[in-house]
């Protein structure tokens, strides 16, 4: 594991030598020497960690290397901080800079001399104790970077997760959900050991088309071992999507009992389905059941748990369903789907080896898919090596999930290892937004871009790799892309354990009850802010602070706002994810290393002055509240020239300077948008313009001409409360164009008014896959799509105020799979479309 950290630090030294060459001119040779020594040690580390069992001497030596690598990072980051602080001084303080710079230079020379002595001592210890055998340093696991790119291209983007071996279980439970005659609230409990597929089965039921049609009100929540009843109730309320705006803001402040009453009121008299995933204690259900009405509407509750006593301990009417292990035939089917994705020819020897390994998995799905994920990235000649390694670690003549995971983890490149370990920051059963994870990984410095791909693209490939290996599970997909994911709790436990050993992440919550670390790089808080903030500690090594609790845990409501971080603990921060937490910053200096700031939009105004100083910030996310609080103040980001992602509901004026790196802008008012220099937004990929105003004077039309300059734009949303005009190109101009907005993949228009039929315009977008028109206004009455229109479109949705006629030619939309039309006068709508498209309607 330490090899991932050393490789990361070697890369960081290299970046400093390139980007800060003038700053390090006096120590350049020494740093090059440190980098070379550390790379050699990295080679020995890989040899140590490749062994079947690590002896005590090797473990202790690896710890010395880990501490050394972290100290190198600290020295460089601290020196960079001091130089940047001096460069920003003004007036009399600037006169002291020359002396200060000399002192800093002497200090870093001394620091590096000490580091050189330490690394020589580390090398001597390795030789004394005979640790490792030098191998040529490699860039990661056994899979080369070229091979990884080939595997990525070979993988089908259309691939959906298939639940194998649970068809009979799903059929039985669907019968209970849909056709069981009991009109009272009825509970279905799914139980069995970890890794059997309880959550997968529950999700299959939840997403069934018949279930969606039968239950208008559906909600999904998770419990896990670290639950708080208030959090669970809030997640159910959000999942129901029945509260918006000010109402959401109000209930955010409710106590647990008030949430109980509120949720009961929402569901009273309604037919609902609620899934409660991963319950560990009967008390958790007792806390929830009062909020779920026992009405006579035929409502259903699905519970998943490992514990039989919990499954059978619910009161009222229930059915407990025990999940079985897979048969060998089912196991082999599951394995085949994943392991042979990239193998063209399957000979008898390969099949025999695969079946022998599957047999030893004893029908446990999680073990099978992780093994298949590992082998899918191996050549046929390497399968025997994996098999031999597994055979040496059999437990009770079975392959254990921990053994398969260790092999898969060791096979990862160092960047992918860091990405997997980073998943330990998230609470148990947490649904992880993919884009948010990408922004965090980039901000942490784990990702290096290249000439062909941005850092975000590279990070996406690492996440795809973890999903391919079944170390991460895709939860939601949109436009054939993973939108959110989740880590299985068994694998999360391993990630937390490894992260703690490496001082990589320290998770602080009720269940783990860990104390704040004075050496760990990342502090993560899930609950119990009062207790956490009261602990006296100084962790000068902190690179990240992340809070995931509900804002109800907020200490800032007290008369005295707690100062969780001060100038000592904040100075090297790269990531600050505050969620619903509010506190005063004790640091008055610039946080020059900060790359990510995630805050609750409700508290944005408290941080305006602080944000304006964050010159090197890459991601500003002010959307960490479900209600999407509107930010009405003027926000000046003109000094933040490294911004890549700006997210929040910016109703007031949003001022942006050099925006060459900007990729995400969600959401900006039409007035602010029209004032930007659009030709500078060369890398913008995701744009949302949201006109909040209901005032006629304040509403500003949006012209498509301002969007044609965005050559890399992929996702566009235009939203308006009260009918903003979207000026498209003239009909004559459209006829003369072969292609419009060549990179756009998704367009969503809400509350937009058209003067002309927009279909001839949108159908010329060559990569468009999704088009949604919601509450849009068009007085022309008829919309038409020509034969060559929408070559890639897969989803078309109309939620129109009035539409008299929709005509789609026979050859149009060859790839459409979903057509949704909702209108106030749907029965009067004249629909002239091919028969094949009628099958796509719902």
Buried (B, 14 or more C-beta within 10 A) or exposed (E): BBBBBBBBBBBBBBEBBEEBEEBBEEBBEBBBBBBEBBBBBBBBBBBBBBEEEBEEBBEEBBBBBBBBBBBBBBBBBBBBBBBBBBEEEEEEEEEEBEEBBEEBBEBBEEBBEEBBEBBEEBBEBBEEBEBBEEEEBBEBBBBEEEBBEEBBEEBEEEBEBEBBBBEEBBEEBBEBBBEBEEEEBBBBBBBBEBBBBBBBBBBBBBEBEEBEEBBEBBBBBBBBBBBBBBBBBBBBBBBBEBBEEEEBBEBBEBEBEEBBEBBBEBBEEBBBBBBBBBBBBBEBBEBBBEBBBEBEBBBBBBBBBBBEEBBEBBEEEBBBBEBEBBEEEBBBBBBBBBBBBBBEEEEEEBEEBBBEBBBBBBBBBBBBBBBBBBBBBBEBEBBEEBBEBBEEBEEEEBBBBBBBBBBBBBBBBBBBBBBBBBBBBBBBBBBBBBBBBBBBBBBBBBBEEEEEBBBBEBBBBBBBBBBBBBBBBBBBBEBEBBBBBBBBBBBBBBBBEBBBBBBBBBBBBEBEEBEBBEEBBBBBBBBBBEEBBEEEEEBEBBBBBBBBBBBBBBBBEEEEBBBBBEEEBBBBBBBBBBBBBBBEBEBEBBBBBBBBBBBBBBBBEBBEEBBBBBBBBBBBBBBBBBBBBBBBEEBBBEBBBBBBBBBBBBBBBBBBBBBEBBBBBBBBBBBBBBBBEBEBBBBBBBBBBBBBBEEEEEBBEBBBEBBBBBEBBBBBBBBBBEBBBBBBBEEEEBEEEEEBBBBBBBBBBBBBBBEBBBBBBBBBBBBBBBBBBBBBBBEEEBBBBBEEBBBBBBBBBBBBBBBBBBBBBEEBBEEBEEBEBEBEEEEEBEBEBBEEBEEBEE
